[in-house]
Amino acid sequence: MAVRHRLIQASPRAVWDVLADGSLYVEWVVGPSDVTPRRGEWPQVGATIAYEVRLGPLRLNNESVVRRCVAGSELEIEAKAGRLGTARIAIELRPWGEQCLVIVDEHPLRGPGGLVHNVGVEALIQVRHRAMLARLAKLCESGDGCRPDPADSAGAVDLGTGTGRA
């Protein structure tokens, strides 16, 4: 099971705003492109978005389905990769002072992906999670993907921007 975390220099609400916007999925998730809403309203349970994953000349049509959502704090997605199977990706947001600790937990659910899940695959998932959390942090910390919180208004203390790595 691949678990990774990162401290993001933004409030949990700001991070949730990015996660809850299905159109931003390709901005923070590593791999997908051309996101298309399929069913429901993201991130409500059952909502589905379809996307393409490009691996050189190979094009894979995948989708992600929201399986669990606790607005503002938890999002669990089942990523479906066709014949490769599915994976559970759980994202938890924890307030950490004025910032947000984001914890990502991923593991295979169905299909051959679970059969070949080993230390090598685990290492690749960790690298992907590191990149994904960096993208999410960049969106949230720059304000490009989220609206400011009331605390970000006049009189707020600027904590500066750091690496945000935990």
Residue pairs with C-beta under 8 A, 6 or more apart in sequence:
1 105
1 106
1 107
2 104
2 105
2 106
2 107
2 122
2 125
2 126
2 129
3 103
3 104
3 105
3 106
4 103
4 104
4 126
4 129
4 130
4 133
5 101
5 102
5 103
5 104
5 133
5 166
6 101
6 102
6 133
6 134
6 136
6 137
6 164
6 165
6 166
7 96
7 99
7 100
7 101
7 102
7 164
7 165
7 166
8 15
8 99
8 100
8 101
8 102
8 133
8 136
8 137
8 140
8 141
8 164
9 99
9 137
9 140
9 141
9 159
9 160
9 161
9 162
9 164
10 99
10 100
10 137
10 140
10 141
10 146
11 95
11 98
11 99
11 100
11 149
11 151
11 152
12 72
12 73
12 93
12 94
12 95
12 100
13 72
13 149
14 100
14 140
14 143
14 146
14 147
14 148
14 149
15 93
15 100
15 102
15 136
15 140
15 146
16 71
16 72
16 73
16 93
17 145
17 146
17 147
18 24
18 27
18 28
18 136
18 139
18 140
18 145
18 146
19 28
19 43
19 75
19 91
19 93
19 136
20 42
20 43
20 71
20 75
21 42
21 145
22 35
22 37
22 42
22 43
22 47
22 49
23 35
24 139
24 145
25 32
25 35
25 42
25 49
25 51
25 64
26 32
26 33
26 34
26 35
26 51
27 135
27 139
27 145
28 132
28 135
28 136
28 139
28 145
29 132
29 135
30 128
30 131
30 132
30 135
31 53
31 128
32 51
32 52
32 53
32 62
33 51
33 52
33 53
33 54
34 51
34 52
35 49
35 50
35 51
36 49
36 50
36 51
37 47
37 48
37 49
38 48
38 49
38 50
38 63
39 46
39 47
39 48
40 46
40 47
40 48
40 66
41 47
42 49
42 66
43 66
43 69
43 71
43 75
44 66
44 69
45 66
45 67
45 68
45 69
46 65
46 66
47 65
47 66
48 63
48 64
48 65
48 66
49 63
49 64
50 61
50 62
50 63
51 61
51 62
51 63
51 64
52 59
52 60
52 61
52 62
53 59
53 60
53 62
53 81
54 60
60 81
60 82
61 82
62 79
62 80
62 81
62 82
63 79
63 80
64 77
64 78
64 79
64 80
64 89
65 77
65 78
65 80
66 75
66 76
66 77
67 76
67 77
67 78
67 88
68 74
68 75
68 76
68 90
69 75
69 76
72 93
73 92
73 93
73 94
74 90
74 91
74 92
74 93
75 90
75 91
76 88
76 89
76 90
76 91
77 88
77 89
77 90
77 91
78 86
78 87
78 88
78 89
78 109
79 86
79 87
79 89
80 86
81 87
81 111
81 113
83 111
83 112
84 111
84 112
84 113
85 108
85 109
85 110
85 111
85 112
85 113
85 114
86 108
86 109
86 110
86 111
86 113
87 106
87 107
87 108
87 109
87 113
88 105
88 106
88 107
88 108
88 109
89 104
89 105
89 106
90 104
90 105
90 106
91 102
91 103
91 104
92 102
92 103
92 105
93 100
93 101
93 102
94 100
94 101
94 102
94 103
95 101
98 151
98 157
98 159
99 159
99 164
100 140
101 166
102 133
102 136
104 129
104 132
104 133
106 125
106 129
107 117
108 114
108 117
137 164
138 144
139 145
139 146
140 146
141 161
141 164
